Amino acid sequence: MSEERYYFQSEAAELLKMMISSVYSNKDIFLRELISNASDALDKRRIECLKDSELAENENPEIKIAADADAKTLTVSDNGIGMTRDELINYLGTIAKSGTKEFLKAAKDSNTQSELIGQFGVGFYSVFMVADKVEVVSRKLGTGETFRFESDGDGSYTISEAEQRSECGTTITLHLRQSDDEGAKNYADEWTVRSIIEKYSDFISWPIVFKDSTINSRKAIWQRPDSEITEEEYTEFYKHLTHDWRDPLTHIKINAEGSTNFKGLLFIPSEAPFDLFMNPEAGGISLYINRVFIMNDCKDLIAGYMRFIRGVVDSEDLPLNISREILQDEPIIRVIRRSTQRKVFAELKKLLASDREKYIKFWTAFGRVFKEGIMQDSEHAKNILELALFRTTANDEWTTLAEYESRMKDGQEGVYCLAGRDNLSALRASPKLEEFVNKGYEVLLMTDPVDEVILNQAAWVLPEDVKKLINIASDKVSAYTEDEKKANDEKLKESESEFEPLKKIAMEILGDKLESVRPSLTLTNSPACLKDSAGGMSLRMENMLRAAGQNPPVQKRVLELNVNHPVVRKLLKMAEAGDERAGDIVKVLYEQSMILEGAVPEDAAGFVKRINELMTLALKDG
């Protein structure tokens, strides 16, 4: 057969230009496409041989790669099913047959791009990102004829008979173009070829042979039954995947079959990576399609608050756009996402019930991130709370919400919580705890920044069947019954006239910072305490918003003074006598209360001066 030339229609040049320069963002993937096609050809030959016993079985199925640096060529060869003359035209020349204005319009339409890859042979044409010319020699399984396809991507290609191949299959030879960019990759370089294959095609099930050795691991252990895999193999794969030298905490196997088929292998690391909190967009799940690598850190596959998860998801039927890089079919992605979430929740519940020590290790490393889901994912907020661990005033052990609720006093209307400090010891020393501890109530101690947001928004984001989270930092929350509060109010009324001079001095000095100053009988050890006004935000929340670039209004707080404390008793007398030093002492009490909230006094020099004066006075009196 003589050489036959076929011409693209007039729009083909524009179409090829779009495919080469716009569709693919990374030139390396041309080799991924060719290897993926070769793997498909080997799969098809295996299936055909199973259906027809007269066809020759493939005794040594493989994909061979050859690079010639001198000739500037790269060759990808397989002994798969091969192609006839008509199939070369249909599979590789489809772009010529369909080079119409309608096709060009469809190719530019992002809503239809996902339908184009198989229909128009676009993956093959990615070779023109790196090659000036491509030659394809192929022999179909069960036939004796070999044909050659040649094209330089300029709008035409030729079909001719070729020298007989000894075995069916396809050989693709790229004549690599010279690049003007000094930093451009040399795709005839051995290290470049190896690195691309290891990145994109390491788990292809057929051997990829380069320089007489198989260079892909083929160890897609997520495809193997769990019973056949040892813990050592899981650990080895985790370290290979993540480059983490530490063993994973646990692994999670996924095998979804039904309307959507996919498999996966997820890992929970034993320690948090250094950038977990600095980069909320980071993710750890790699996406594969039939063992072919598509992308790292696919954020759509896992919830943001589970971004500590590492692993792979391998989909059999996930549609992609023509570049295989941008996911198009959102319903399938949502199915995969829901499945990964369910599996992670199930594994964590199992771990919490079976291995408390290991679960505490997980929570210590990732609990701060996991709790973000309470605000981000109302559907699963209850699940996250059930898995959360907290410190409490009861002891030094971690506790779950269910365990806390089992210890609640009769009549307690909700879960008492206190947030505000990163330091647990500092939070335990908060004067706000005194009345609750004195009355025998247990309080959750919440030290993570996200806890402030949770407490602030709990009423809106948590399901109705979840116990209320009550923030004891509010001046409207009390550990006392209504009868006890009335009795306290009666006692305070008796000393109202005594307290008034001190209140007047305090509001004159601190009126721009305080909503009110009031006497307290509920404080036991501390002379003073700052409470958040009803509906107001905490000092920590205020600072968090400012750090995020927002400008919240300055919050005025309530200063409670313990009228039974010796310092306040002395202060009452000083105020009644008109002693000018009373103002400085009130200010010191306020500044001390701010320090207990985690703040630095606005006037640090003035604070130190007042403390020094008080010490001088105490030493003088002594």
Secondary structure, 3 states (H helix, E strand, C coil): CCCEEEECCCCHHHHHHHHHHHHCCCCCHHHHHHHHHHHHHHHHHHHHHHHCCCCCCCCCCCEEEEEECCCCEEEEEECCCCCCHHHHHHHHCHHHHCCCHHHHHHHHCCCCHHHHHHHHCHHHHHHHHCEEEEEEEEECCCCCCEEEEEECCCCEEEEEECCCCCCCEEEEEEEECCCCCCCCCCCCCHHHHHHHHHHHCCCCCCCEEECCEECCCCCCHHHCCHHHCCHHHHHHHHHHHHCCCCCCCEEEEEEECCCCCEEEEEEECCCCCCCCCCCCCCCCEEEEECCEEEECCCHHHCCHHHCCCEEEEEECCCCECCCCCCECCHHHHHHHHHHHHHHHHHHHHHHHHHCHHHHHHHHHHHHHHHCCHHHHCHHHHHHHHHHCEEEECCCCCCEEHHHHHHCCCCCCCCEEEEECCCCHHHHHCCHHHHHHHHCCCCCEEECCHHHHHHHHHHHHHCCCCCCCEEECCECCCCCCCHHHHHHHHHHHHHCHHHHHHHHHHHHHHHCCCEEEEEEECCCCCCCEEEEECCCCCCHHHHHHHHHCCCCCCCCCEEEEEECCCHHHHHHHHHHHCCCCHHHHHHHHHHHHHHHHCCCCCCCHHHHHHHHHHHHHHHHHHC
